[in-house]
Each structure stands twice: as C-alpha cells, then as structure tokens.
Amino acid sequence: MIQLPRLYPIVDAAFFATTGEIVVFAEELVAGGCTLLQYRNKSGNARMMLEQARELKRRLGGTVKLIMNDRADLCLVAEFDGVHVGQDDLSPESVRRIIGAERWLGVSTHNPEQLQEADRTSADYLAIGPVFSTSSKEKPDPVVGLEGVRRARALTRKPLVAIGGITRANAASVIAVGADSVAVISDLLPDPRKSAEAFFRILR
C-alpha cells in the first residue's frame, strides 16, 4: 500500500498565465517540503498540457512524484508517476491497463456509493470531497463535510485524500476525522513555499 504525504498540492494551470509561472510555483512548493504534486489543466489543449507537463518533469522529476489529472496518455508521454481520474473520466481499470501496475492511480469520489465502487478497483488511493465549499471547480458536487470524510474512512482501508475548500484553518480537523492527506489548491497560491511549510507544521 502506498503512503501519501499529509499535503497533496494541486497545481492548477487555470491560475497561471505561462508555463514558466507554473514551474516556478511548483518549485516553490517543493522547496516548502512537498514530495507529491498533481498537475491539473481542465481547459488547455493536449499540446499545451504536454508542454507544461514535460517542463515540470524536466525541472522537478528527480525530486517529487508527479501525478497527471485525467489524462493517462499524457502521463505516459510526459513520464509522470501516476494519474488521478474523476467520475466522468476513463474508468479506473481502463486507466490501469494504460499506465501499468507501477504508476499510482487515484480516483475522486463524492459519496459513499462512489467510494465503495472505487474501493473495489485497483486504485492506489481514493479522494473524497468536496469537504467544504470550493471555488476551484465551476460545478462542484454537494459538500460532504467532515462527516463525509469520517464515513469514507470507515468504508476503505486505502489511503484517503480529502479535497475541497481545505485551508490551513481547517486542515487539522480533516485529518482528525480520518483523512490521510489533504489536497489543496487555493490556499497554496499566496507565497507557496511558506504556505506549504505552514501546512506541514499544522499537519504533523
């Protein structure tokens, strides 16, 4: 079974104007202690995504585990370390056939039924959310709250990532109800290195 770090940063291309800005942000996160990063780009074309992913790999490949959001094909081409898929993407088993047994596979879930279904797949870890209201998704699923995280913990032995509206102010409460890791986007944007360091101090 894999071991997730307490902090799971998501580098969302929507918040940056250039590939260079994305890479600098990611480097600052790594300087702050991050060992795992997910690259997410919901609006870019495949060529732009591949360019950005390859640059992240070139600059960070030896120091951090890189996870590709959604795209199993780009994960392989960019030589990333895993893929994270949602409910509307390829099925976990389809992704597993593409990426093989060695790369990590994560699956997003939003209710107990989805989590139980994902638990039966070959996914290495599961995500549950949104825990709190979030502005990082255009059409977020209903908030599950801390009770949703607690229920999810009872339903799986796989590593559990909580996502959605998680900040330094509420992260400890999410870990306390059973999450192994917290996925964060917005609360890392201002001063990513110091923000990451603060999360790690809180989540010891």
Steps between C-alpha positions, in 0.01 A plus 500: 500500500631843410567770757371848425655817641270706723489779241398424141538822298313542174667726245207632300603663172190722511670723757810569291567693178808311379677167528783679675268622775371146552852363535613773741192438716570126503866556587397718794269225625783249484725745685229512767520124552250357249585157361188444289335735249199461273497696175149598394391680184129486423501749212826459314545304180706183504804665345511772767442247778782283375734796473426604856521145632833434332643821643385401849660159451823653368533741791362288784508136390766383739367676808124446505234250394291648218135406445308587182136598535263311267734416213657153512649550153681820596619337822690245292638743245614749765636215716294596804467272800124455503152611397204635691155456345152624582157347461462623141841385375620159384418221743774415750557158342531654152759741637682217676532310173657809343741601775596154629544371852787721617347845463263640760128523428265723697123532467273788607173412674218714636276265698514162676375308195770637272764441765400137550505443125843660467625297796438182300728616217878492479523867606791566735322779685154657511392863531184624667348845467426776481538511877425872514367742241757568229557755226746284307229315305237654278232247595603339827325197642302537826715566806561183704631670815715343768238231551542398136872453557432297814257275312746458215772396744275226633439365150856453375844396617662676206677832555240777507546852364254771600445782251290812467530829684780379727713773658754535777210593727307174455758244382567352843130426550496305172794283603339449841195329348705253299653651187860399432568804285343832400493624141538876476490751216398853599662524843842429349485775240624788716869439581498125421818414687393659828144372457623142453730527801207626708283207391770251599535661844124474549476142371786338692 
